[in-house]
Amino acid sequence: MSIISVAMKVIAGVVGFFVVLILIIYFGAQIYTPATEPKKEAPAPVYNPVAKWGAEKVASANKVMALVNQDCKVFEDNGDLVVEMHNYMDDRNTLLKYVRAIADTDVILHGKARSIFFYDPSGKKIAKADTTYGVRLEN
């Protein structure tokens, strides 16, 4: 056996030893790594209407909703707002202005537009506001 072949076998053995050692360290570290805490998602920011719209506008919106609550039964249903009116409005222009005022007020107080359904005293749907078509009166 020549010195070169012996040297090659020694080098191959050393390289093989280091490859095995590196694999053991790499995979062993993964196997025996203690469990880490799962990443916590940042909480959703809290909507602050005063910061976005100003105190005056929020105060006005609260007054509008207080008046609406006196004249109507207002409640949430699966994230939508339902307004059941106690009085009829014969003039469609007045009704449209009323519905728009409530929809705009709801955006200020809740931070985003959502579906709002309006019913007359007989339970008939008379208007709807949503993010797709905006505010509209039913026929």
C-alpha positions, 0 to 999 in steps of 0.5 A: 500500500502506498503512502498516497492510498493510506493518506487518501483513506485517512482523509476520507475517514476524517472527512466522513467523521466530520460529516457524521459529526455535523449531521449529528449536531445539526439533527440532534440540535433540532430533535433536542431543541426545547419547544419554543413559545408559539408566536403571539399575534399582535392584538387588533387595534382598538377603534377610537372614534375620537382620534379618527373623527374628533370629539365634536363629530363623535358627540354629534353622532352619539346625539343622533343615535340617542334620538334614533333610539327614542324613535326606533328599536335598534339592535344588532343581528349577526353583526348587522344593524336592524332599525325597526321604526315606530312611525311611518315616513311618507316622504321618500326624500325625508326617509332617505335623508334619515336612513343616510344619517343613521348609516353615516352615524354608524360608520363614525361610531363603529369605524366601518360601514356595515349592513343596516336594515330598516323596517316600517312599523308593519315590519316591511323592509323599507331601506337598506344600507350596505358596503356594496350598494350604499344606502337605498330605499326599497320599492 
